Amino acid sequence: MADTHNDFQGKAEGTVVQADTVNIGSSMRAALAGLPPVPSGFTGREEMLAVLHDALQETTPTPVWVVAGLAGVGKTTVVLKAAHDAAADFPGGVLFVDLQGYAEQPMDPLSALSTFVRALGDEPPDSQAACEQVYRSRLATSDRMLIVLDNASSREQVRPLLPGSTKHKVLITSRHTLADLDAQLVDLTILTVEEGITQLIKALNDDRVATEPKAARELVNLCGRLPLALGIVAALLRSDPELTISELADDLLDERERLDDLSYGSSTVRRAFDLSYQRLSQDEARLFRMMSMLPTQVSTDAVACVANVSVKQARRLLAGLCRAHMAEVGSPRGWYRLHDLVRLYSAERLELETDEEEQHAIWECALNFYARSTTELRRPKSDNATALPARTGGQPEHPGCPDSQ
């Protein structure tokens, strides 16, 4: 064996001990393994989890994935589940941050960058540009990492946090479809009835669902199959073991009070929708309120007429509502609808922000539009009937159809 010789220079008090390896602190920083836990009531989502499992494979060429959807649909939960399942495949660790994109003061990119740079072992510089450089330099030399950017609201909020190397993977959640980001976009939809029932069973851990299966299905549907709403009713049932599912379902039948009833502590469906509504433009918000007075599924032509805008403008505004997941694309193409609970919220905003005179005008215009549409449908083909004229906007000052006189 070769001789080993250590030199020690300097002043020391006490015994100097030779050591082969000295580790100061943990070999894995807590921030690199700090994923929040998956809620215990998580269920289903096999299809989305399969998509994300494939997305996180090293051989998958796309490094950045955005999971978007309606407020309360469970985006964070499903991404956390996918991240926990794949964490072992990322030897460099996992970075997680809640960007609070829909809070009154969203996290700015520099704050998020500083958090990540500290997790990677450096002191963050004061400027965003310098912080980005340090961040990407560390990622360039690190092992493969997973970066989870939760609750983002815009491209500007997440772009500075994207690594320069494609060996890393990024999962982003947002209520908005971030189509202006170079990423693969996937939408998370509401639960199936069966998934909703399973969520209730796991959350309650008693026999109430088995005792009242029909009422349980009704309760799931009254919650719009929205995980947030189901989590709230589960909390209400847990807090009162004597409360039956039928009793709670009966309480939710009143549409005027359903959003009031879907609350427990600080968790409310209305508040979740508030945060999305506040991000709409003035024109988008006006149209969103109007849609509560229209049929469950509505055409672009009807929206253009009632909103007193051109068909092109209506299409643009509807696209904005869909990107914010405050409206949904219907079938066939050119038709749109609102989720059941979102529709109730839309009616609330209408009552709060639109006076009776304008509500009456919207209602009258809608009646005229559909009466005119019915006349066109009944007209014999020999009359050479054509499609309803598209709105060009600008005729009447008040929202109404051009031929409503």
Contacts in CASP RR format, 6 or more apart in sequence:
PFRMAT RR
TARGET T0000
AUTHOR 0000-0000-0000
METHOD contacts of the structure
MODEL  1
MADTHNDFQGKAEGTVVQADTVNIGSSMRAALAGLPPVPSGFTGREEMLA
VLHDALQETTPTPVWVVAGLAGVGKTTVVLKAAHDAAADFPGGVLFVDLQ
GYAEQPMDPLSALSTFVRALGDEPPDSQAACEQVYRSRLATSDRMLIVLD
NASSREQVRPLLPGSTKHKVLITSRHTLADLDAQLVDLTILTVEEGITQL
IKALNDDRVATEPKAARELVNLCGRLPLALGIVAALLRSDPELTISELAD
DLLDERERLDDLSYGSSTVRRAFDLSYQRLSQDEARLFRMMSMLPTQVST
DAVACVANVSVKQARRLLAGLCRAHMAEVGSPRGWYRLHDLVRLYSAERL
ELETDEEEQHAIWECALNFYARSTTELRRPKSDNATALPARTGGQPEHPG
CPDSQ
6 18 0 8 1.000
8 16 0 8 1.000
28 93 0 8 1.000
29 119 0 8 1.000
29 120 0 8 1.000
29 121 0 8 1.000
31 95 0 8 1.000
31 115 0 8 1.000
31 118 0 8 1.000
31 119 0 8 1.000
32 92 0 8 1.000
32 93 0 8 1.000
32 94 0 8 1.000
32 95 0 8 1.000
32 119 0 8 1.000
32 120 0 8 1.000
32 145 0 8 1.000
33 87 0 8 1.000
33 93 0 8 1.000
33 94 0 8 1.000
34 94 0 8 1.000
34 96 0 8 1.000
35 80 0 8 1.000
35 83 0 8 1.000
35 84 0 8 1.000
35 87 0 8 1.000
35 94 0 8 1.000
35 96 0 8 1.000
35 148 0 8 1.000
36 80 0 8 1.000
36 96 0 8 1.000
37 80 0 8 1.000
38 77 0 8 1.000
38 80 0 8 1.000
38 81 0 8 1.000
38 84 0 8 1.000
39 77 0 8 1.000
40 202 0 8 1.000
40 203 0 8 1.000
41 199 0 8 1.000
41 202 0 8 1.000
41 203 0 8 1.000
42 77 0 8 1.000
42 78 0 8 1.000
42 81 0 8 1.000
42 199 0 8 1.000
42 202 0 8 1.000
43 195 0 8 1.000
43 196 0 8 1.000
43 198 0 8 1.000
43 199 0 8 1.000
43 202 0 8 1.000
44 191 0 8 1.000
44 195 0 8 1.000
44 198 0 8 1.000
45 78 0 8 1.000
45 81 0 8 1.000
45 188 0 8 1.000
45 195 0 8 1.000
48 67 0 8 1.000
48 78 0 8 1.000
48 82 0 8 1.000
48 186 0 8 1.000
48 188 0 8 1.000
49 78 0 8 1.000
49 81 0 8 1.000
49 82 0 8 1.000
49 85 0 8 1.000
51 186 0 8 1.000
52 65 0 8 1.000
52 67 0 8 1.000
52 78 0 8 1.000
52 79 0 8 1.000
52 82 0 8 1.000
52 86 0 8 1.000
52 171 0 8 1.000
53 82 0 8 1.000
53 85 0 8 1.000
53 86 0 8 1.000
54 60 0 8 1.000
55 62 0 8 1.000
55 65 0 8 1.000
55 169 0 8 1.000
55 171 0 8 1.000
55 184 0 8 1.000
56 82 0 8 1.000
56 86 0 8 1.000
56 89 0 8 1.000
56 146 0 8 1.000
56 169 0 8 1.000
56 171 0 8 1.000
57 89 0 8 1.000
58 89 0 8 1.000
58 144 0 8 1.000
58 167 0 8 1.000
61 166 0 8 1.000
62 183 0 8 1.000
62 184 0 8 1.000
63 163 0 8 1.000
63 166 0 8 1.000
63 167 0 8 1.000
63 168 0 8 1.000
63 169 0 8 1.000
63 170 0 8 1.000
64 162 0 8 1.000
64 169 0 8 1.000
64 170 0 8 1.000
64 172 0 8 1.000
64 181 0 8 1.000
64 182 0 8 1.000
64 183 0 8 1.000
64 184 0 8 1.000
65 169 0 8 1.000
65 170 0 8 1.000
65 171 0 8 1.000
65 172 0 8 1.000
65 183 0 8 1.000
65 184 0 8 1.000
65 185 0 8 1.000
65 186 0 8 1.000
66 172 0 8 1.000
66 173 0 8 1.000
66 174 0 8 1.000
66 177 0 8 1.000
66 178 0 8 1.000
66 181 0 8 1.000
66 183 0 8 1.000
66 184 0 8 1.000
66 185 0 8 1.000
66 186 0 8 1.000
67 75 0 8 1.000
67 78 0 8 1.000
67 79 0 8 1.000
67 171 0 8 1.000
67 172 0 8 1.000
67 173 0 8 1.000
67 174 0 8 1.000
67 186 0 8 1.000
67 187 0 8 1.000
67 188 0 8 1.000
68 75 0 8 1.000
68 173 0 8 1.000
68 174 0 8 1.000
68 175 0 8 1.000
68 176 0 8 1.000
68 177 0 8 1.000
68 178 0 8 1.000
68 185 0 8 1.000
68 186 0 8 1.000
68 187 0 8 1.000
68 188 0 8 1.000
68 325 0 8 1.000
69 75 0 8 1.000
69 174 0 8 1.000
69 175 0 8 1.000
69 177 0 8 1.000
69 187 0 8 1.000
69 188 0 8 1.000
69 189 0 8 1.000
69 325 0 8 1.000
70 175 0 8 1.000
70 190 0 8 1.000
70 226 0 8 1.000
70 325 0 8 1.000
70 326 0 8 1.000
70 339 0 8 1.000
70 342 0 8 1.000
71 102 0 8 1.000
71 175 0 8 1.000
71 228 0 8 1.000
71 272 0 8 1.000
71 273 0 8 1.000
71 275 0 8 1.000
71 276 0 8 1.000
71 325 0 8 1.000
72 226 0 8 1.000
72 227 0 8 1.000
72 228 0 8 1.000
72 229 0 8 1.000
72 269 0 8 1.000
72 272 0 8 1.000
73 188 0 8 1.000
73 189 0 8 1.000
73 190 0 8 1.000
73 226 0 8 1.000
73 227 0 8 1.000
73 228 0 8 1.000
73 325 0 8 1.000
74 188 0 8 1.000
74 227 0 8 1.000
74 228 0 8 1.000
75 173 0 8 1.000
75 174 0 8 1.000
75 175 0 8 1.000
75 188 0 8 1.000
76 150 0 8 1.000
76 151 0 8 1.000
76 173 0 8 1.000
77 227 0 8 1.000
78 188 0 8 1.000
79 148 0 8 1.000
79 150 0 8 1.000
79 171 0 8 1.000
79 173 0 8 1.000
80 148 0 8 1.000
82 171 0 8 1.000
83 94 0 8 1.000
83 96 0 8 1.000
83 146 0 8 1.000
83 148 0 8 1.000
83 171 0 8 1.000
86 146 0 8 1.000
87 93 0 8 1.000
87 94 0 8 1.000
87 146 0 8 1.000
89 144 0 8 1.000
90 143 0 8 1.000
90 144 0 8 1.000
90 145 0 8 1.000
90 146 0 8 1.000
90 169 0 8 1.000
91 143 0 8 1.000
91 144 0 8 1.000
92 142 0 8 1.000
92 143 0 8 1.000
92 144 0 8 1.000
92 145 0 8 1.000
93 143 0 8 1.000
93 145 0 8 1.000
93 146 0 8 1.000
94 145 0 8 1.000
94 146 0 8 1.000
94 147 0 8 1.000
94 148 0 8 1.000
95 116 0 8 1.000
95 119 0 8 1.000
95 145 0 8 1.000
95 146 0 8 1.000
95 147 0 8 1.000
95 148 0 8 1.000
96 148 0 8 1.000
96 150 0 8 1.000
97 107 0 8 1.000
97 112 0 8 1.000
97 115 0 8 1.000
97 116 0 8 1.000
97 148 0 8 1.000
97 149 0 8 1.000
97 150 0 8 1.000
97 161 0 8 1.000
98 107 0 8 1.000
98 150 0 8 1.000
98 151 0 8 1.000
99 106 0 8 1.000
99 107 0 8 1.000
99 112 0 8 1.000
99 149 0 8 1.000
99 150 0 8 1.000
99 151 0 8 1.000
99 152 0 8 1.000
99 153 0 8 1.000
99 157 0 8 1.000
99 158 0 8 1.000
100 106 0 8 1.000
100 107 0 8 1.000
100 151 0 8 1.000
101 107 0 8 1.000
101 151 0 8 1.000
101 152 0 8 1.000
101 153 0 8 1.000
101 154 0 8 1.000
101 157 0 8 1.000
102 151 0 8 1.000
102 153 0 8 1.000
102 175 0 8 1.000
102 275 0 8 1.000
102 276 0 8 1.000
102 278 0 8 1.000
102 279 0 8 1.000
103 275 0 8 1.000
106 153 0 8 1.000
106 157 0 8 1.000
107 157 0 8 1.000
108 157 0 8 1.000
109 128 0 8 1.000
109 156 0 8 1.000
109 157 0 8 1.000
109 159 0 8 1.000
109 160 0 8 1.000
109 161 0 8 1.000
110 127 0 8 1.000
110 128 0 8 1.000
110 131 0 8 1.000
110 160 0 8 1.000
112 149 0 8 1.000
112 160 0 8 1.000
112 161 0 8 1.000
113 124 0 8 1.000
113 128 0 8 1.000
113 131 0 8 1.000
113 132 0 8 1.000
113 135 0 8 1.000
113 160 0 8 1.000
113 161 0 8 1.000
114 124 0 8 1.000
114 131 0 8 1.000
116 135 0 8 1.000
116 147 0 8 1.000
116 161 0 8 1.000
117 123 0 8 1.000
117 124 0 8 1.000
117 131 0 8 1.000
117 134 0 8 1.000
117 135 0 8 1.000
117 138 0 8 1.000
118 124 0 8 1.000
120 135 0 8 1.000
120 138 0 8 1.000
120 139 0 8 1.000
120 142 0 8 1.000
121 138 0 8 1.000
122 134 0 8 1.000
122 138 0 8 1.000
124 131 0 8 1.000
124 134 0 8 1.000
125 131 0 8 1.000
125 134 0 8 1.000
128 160 0 8 1.000
132 160 0 8 1.000
135 161 0 8 1.000
135 163 0 8 1.000
136 163 0 8 1.000
136 164 0 8 1.000
136 165 0 8 1.000
139 145 0 8 1.000
139 163 0 8 1.000
139 164 0 8 1.000
139 165 0 8 1.000
139 168 0 8 1.000
140 163 0 8 1.000
140 164 0 8 1.000
140 165 0 8 1.000
144 167 0 8 1.000
144 168 0 8 1.000
144 169 0 8 1.000
145 163 0 8 1.000
145 168 0 8 1.000
145 169 0 8 1.000
146 168 0 8 1.000
146 169 0 8 1.000
146 170 0 8 1.000
146 171 0 8 1.000
147 161 0 8 1.000
147 163 0 8 1.000
147 168 0 8 1.000
147 169 0 8 1.000
147 170 0 8 1.000
147 171 0 8 1.000
148 170 0 8 1.000
148 171 0 8 1.000
148 172 0 8 1.000
149 158 0 8 1.000
149 161 0 8 1.000
149 170 0 8 1.000
149 171 0 8 1.000
149 172 0 8 1.000
149 173 0 8 1.000
150 172 0 8 1.000
150 173 0 8 1.000
151 173 0 8 1.000
151 174 0 8 1.000
152 158 0 8 1.000
152 172 0 8 1.000
152 173 0 8 1.000
152 174 0 8 1.000
152 178 0 8 1.000
153 174 0 8 1.000
153 175 0 8 1.000
153 176 0 8 1.000
153 279 0 8 1.000
154 176 0 8 1.000
154 178 0 8 1.000
155 178 0 8 1.000
155 180 0 8 1.000
155 181 0 8 1.000
158 172 0 8 1.000
158 178 0 8 1.000
158 181 0 8 1.000
159 181 0 8 1.000
161 170 0 8 1.000
162 170 0 8 1.000
163 170 0 8 1.000
170 183 0 8 1.000
172 178 0 8 1.000
172 181 0 8 1.000
172 183 0 8 1.000
175 275 0 8 1.000
175 276 0 8 1.000
175 279 0 8 1.000
175 324 0 8 1.000
175 325 0 8 1.000
176 279 0 8 1.000
176 323 0 8 1.000
176 324 0 8 1.000
176 325 0 8 1.000
177 185 0 8 1.000
177 187 0 8 1.000
177 322 0 8 1.000
177 323 0 8 1.000
177 325 0 8 1.000
178 185 0 8 1.000
179 185 0 8 1.000
179 323 0 8 1.000
190 224 0 8 1.000
190 225 0 8 1.000
190 226 0 8 1.000
190 227 0 8 1.000
190 339 0 8 1.000
191 199 0 8 1.000
191 220 0 8 1.000
191 225 0 8 1.000
191 226 0 8 1.000
191 227 0 8 1.000
191 230 0 8 1.000
192 225 0 8 1.000
193 217 0 8 1.000
193 220 0 8 1.000
193 221 0 8 1.000
193 225 0 8 1.000
195 225 0 8 1.000
196 220 0 8 1.000
196 225 0 8 1.000
196 227 0 8 1.000
196 230 0 8 1.000
197 209 0 8 1.000
197 213 0 8 1.000
197 216 0 8 1.000
197 217 0 8 1.000
197 220 0 8 1.000
199 227 0 8 1.000
199 230 0 8 1.000
199 231 0 8 1.000
199 234 0 8 1.000
200 209 0 8 1.000
200 216 0 8 1.000
200 219 0 8 1.000
200 220 0 8 1.000
200 230 0 8 1.000
200 233 0 8 1.000
200 234 0 8 1.000
200 237 0 8 1.000
201 209 0 8 1.000
201 210 0 8 1.000
203 230 0 8 1.000
203 231 0 8 1.000
203 234 0 8 1.000
203 235 0 8 1.000
203 238 0 8 1.000
204 234 0 8 1.000
204 237 0 8 1.000
204 238 0 8 1.000
206 241 0 8 1.000
208 216 0 8 1.000
208 237 0 8 1.000
208 244 0 8 1.000
208 245 0 8 1.000
209 216 0 8 1.000
209 245 0 8 1.000
211 245 0 8 1.000
212 244 0 8 1.000
212 245 0 8 1.000
212 246 0 8 1.000
215 244 0 8 1.000
215 245 0 8 1.000
215 246 0 8 1.000
215 249 0 8 1.000
216 245 0 8 1.000
218 249 0 8 1.000
219 233 0 8 1.000
219 245 0 8 1.000
219 248 0 8 1.000
219 249 0 8 1.000
219 252 0 8 1.000
220 230 0 8 1.000
222 249 0 8 1.000
222 252 0 8 1.000
222 253 0 8 1.000
222 258 0 8 1.000
223 229 0 8 1.000
223 230 0 8 1.000
223 232 0 8 1.000
223 233 0 8 1.000
223 252 0 8 1.000
223 262 0 8 1.000
223 341 0 8 1.000
224 339 0 8 1.000
224 340 0 8 1.000
224 341 0 8 1.000
226 269 0 8 1.000
226 339 0 8 1.000
226 341 0 8 1.000
228 267 0 8 1.000
228 269 0 8 1.000
228 272 0 8 1.000
229 262 0 8 1.000
229 269 0 8 1.000
229 341 0 8 1.000
231 267 0 8 1.000
232 262 0 8 1.000
232 263 0 8 1.000
232 264 0 8 1.000
232 267 0 8 1.000
232 268 0 8 1.000
232 269 0 8 1.000
233 248 0 8 1.000
233 252 0 8 1.000
233 262 0 8 1.000
235 264 0 8 1.000
235 267 0 8 1.000
236 243 0 8 1.000
236 248 0 8 1.000
236 264 0 8 1.000
237 243 0 8 1.000
237 245 0 8 1.000
237 248 0 8 1.000
239 264 0 8 1.000
251 257 0 8 1.000
251 261 0 8 1.000
252 258 0 8 1.000
252 261 0 8 1.000
252 262 0 8 1.000
255 344 0 8 1.000
258 341 0 8 1.000
258 344 0 8 1.000
259 268 0 8 1.000
259 269 0 8 1.000
259 270 0 8 1.000
259 341 0 8 1.000
259 344 0 8 1.000
259 345 0 8 1.000
259 348 0 8 1.000
260 270 0 8 1.000
262 268 0 8 1.000
262 269 0 8 1.000
262 270 0 8 1.000
262 341 0 8 1.000
263 269 0 8 1.000
263 270 0 8 1.000
269 341 0 8 1.000
269 345 0 8 1.000
270 345 0 8 1.000
270 348 0 8 1.000
273 326 0 8 1.000
273 341 0 8 1.000
273 342 0 8 1.000
273 345 0 8 1.000
276 324 0 8 1.000
276 325 0 8 1.000
276 326 0 8 1.000
277 285 0 8 1.000
277 288 0 8 1.000
277 326 0 8 1.000
277 345 0 8 1.000
277 349 0 8 1.000
279 324 0 8 1.000
280 288 0 8 1.000
280 321 0 8 1.000
280 324 0 8 1.000
280 326 0 8 1.000
283 317 0 8 1.000
284 317 0 8 1.000
284 320 0 8 1.000
284 321 0 8 1.000
284 324 0 8 1.000
284 326 0 8 1.000
285 349 0 8 1.000
286 307 0 8 1.000
287 303 0 8 1.000
287 307 0 8 1.000
287 314 0 8 1.000
287 317 0 8 1.000
287 318 0 8 1.000
287 321 0 8 1.000
288 321 0 8 1.000
288 326 0 8 1.000
288 327 0 8 1.000
288 346 0 8 1.000
288 349 0 8 1.000
289 346 0 8 1.000
289 349 0 8 1.000
289 350 0 8 1.000
289 353 0 8 1.000
289 354 0 8 1.000
290 303 0 8 1.000
290 306 0 8 1.000
290 307 0 8 1.000
290 350 0 8 1.000
290 362 0 8 1.000
290 399 0 8 1.000
291 298 0 8 1.000
291 303 0 8 1.000
291 327 0 8 1.000
291 336 0 8 1.000
291 338 0 8 1.000
291 343 0 8 1.000
291 346 0 8 1.000
292 338 0 8 1.000
292 343 0 8 1.000
292 346 0 8 1.000
292 347 0 8 1.000
292 349 0 8 1.000
292 350 0 8 1.000
293 306 0 8 1.000
293 350 0 8 1.000
293 359 0 8 1.000
293 362 0 8 1.000
293 363 0 8 1.000
293 366 0 8 1.000
294 302 0 8 1.000
294 303 0 8 1.000
294 306 0 8 1.000
294 366 0 8 1.000
295 302 0 8 1.000
296 337 0 8 1.000
296 338 0 8 1.000
296 343 0 8 1.000
297 330 0 8 1.000
297 335 0 8 1.000
297 336 0 8 1.000
297 337 0 8 1.000
298 335 0 8 1.000
298 336 0 8 1.000
298 337 0 8 1.000
299 334 0 8 1.000
299 335 0 8 1.000
299 336 0 8 1.000
300 311 0 8 1.000
300 314 0 8 1.000
300 315 0 8 1.000
300 318 0 8 1.000
300 334 0 8 1.000
300 335 0 8 1.000
300 336 0 8 1.000
301 311 0 8 1.000
301 314 0 8 1.000
301 369 0 8 1.000
301 388 0 8 1.000
301 390 0 8 1.000
301 391 0 8 1.000
302 366 0 8 1.000
302 369 0 8 1.000
302 370 0 8 1.000
302 373 0 8 1.000
303 314 0 8 1.000
303 317 0 8 1.000
303 318 0 8 1.000
303 336 0 8 1.000
304 310 0 8 1.000
304 311 0 8 1.000
304 313 0 8 1.000
304 314 0 8 1.000
304 390 0 8 1.000
304 391 0 8 1.000
305 365 0 8 1.000
305 369 0 8 1.000
305 391 0 8 1.000
305 400 0 8 1.000
305 401 0 8 1.000
305 402 0 8 1.000
306 362 0 8 1.000
306 365 0 8 1.000
306 366 0 8 1.000
306 369 0 8 1.000
306 399 0 8 1.000
306 400 0 8 1.000
306 401 0 8 1.000
307 313 0 8 1.000
307 314 0 8 1.000
307 317 0 8 1.000
307 399 0 8 1.000
308 391 0 8 1.000
308 393 0 8 1.000
308 394 0 8 1.000
308 396 0 8 1.000
308 398 0 8 1.000
308 399 0 8 1.000
308 400 0 8 1.000
309 317 0 8 1.000
309 391 0 8 1.000
309 393 0 8 1.000
310 390 0 8 1.000
310 391 0 8 1.000
310 392 0 8 1.000
310 393 0 8 1.000
311 390 0 8 1.000
311 391 0 8 1.000
313 393 0 8 1.000
314 391 0 8 1.000
315 334 0 8 1.000
318 327 0 8 1.000
318 336 0 8 1.000
321 327 0 8 1.000
321 336 0 8 1.000
322 328 0 8 1.000
322 329 0 8 1.000
322 336 0 8 1.000
326 338 0 8 1.000
326 342 0 8 1.000
327 336 0 8 1.000
327 337 0 8 1.000
327 338 0 8 1.000
327 342 0 8 1.000
328 336 0 8 1.000
328 337 0 8 1.000
328 338 0 8 1.000
328 339 0 8 1.000
329 335 0 8 1.000
329 336 0 8 1.000
330 336 0 8 1.000
330 337 0 8 1.000
338 346 0 8 1.000
350 359 0 8 1.000
354 362 0 8 1.000
358 398 0 8 1.000
358 399 0 8 1.000
361 398 0 8 1.000
361 399 0 8 1.000
361 400 0 8 1.000
362 399 0 8 1.000
362 400 0 8 1.000
364 400 0 8 1.000
364 404 0 8 1.000
365 399 0 8 1.000
365 400 0 8 1.000
365 401 0 8 1.000
365 404 0 8 1.000
368 400 0 8 1.000
368 401 0 8 1.000
368 403 0 8 1.000
368 404 0 8 1.000
369 401 0 8 1.000
372 388 0 8 1.000
372 401 0 8 1.000
372 403 0 8 1.000
373 388 0 8 1.000
376 385 0 8 1.000
376 387 0 8 1.000
376 388 0 8 1.000
379 385 0 8 1.000
389 402 0 8 1.000
391 402 0 8 1.000
395 402 0 8 1.000
396 402 0 8 1.000
396 404 0 8 1.000
END
